[in-house]
């Protein structure tokens, strides 16, 4: 299966379990991989035969910069569901949401969740 990916998308938003996380914006990052057949797009050089990367980016931005959620799992689930609902060519989506400044008492480079959802 072919894939399209967008890595390192960065957004400011207010998500988290703790009260201050829902008031003070922090950085969230996202990576997405879309599985679909790209043969027709490659052969025809026609945008209608693939998925517009800018539209995928905007959908993810809208979810992450949208209504506050307690869990990044919920952000990933909502964005993945919307991607599959919006783009019928996509067979599966893998979405990783990073919260590099998560309030954890310790030294770490990154915290995140990664989910894969397939078209039913």
Secondary structure as UniProt FT lines:
FT   STRAND          2..13
FT   HELIX           19..22
FT   STRAND          26..36
FT   HELIX           39..44
FT   HELIX           47..49
FT   HELIX           53..64
FT   HELIX           72..86
FT   TURN            88..89
FT   STRAND          92..98
FT   TURN            100..101
FT   STRAND          112..118
//
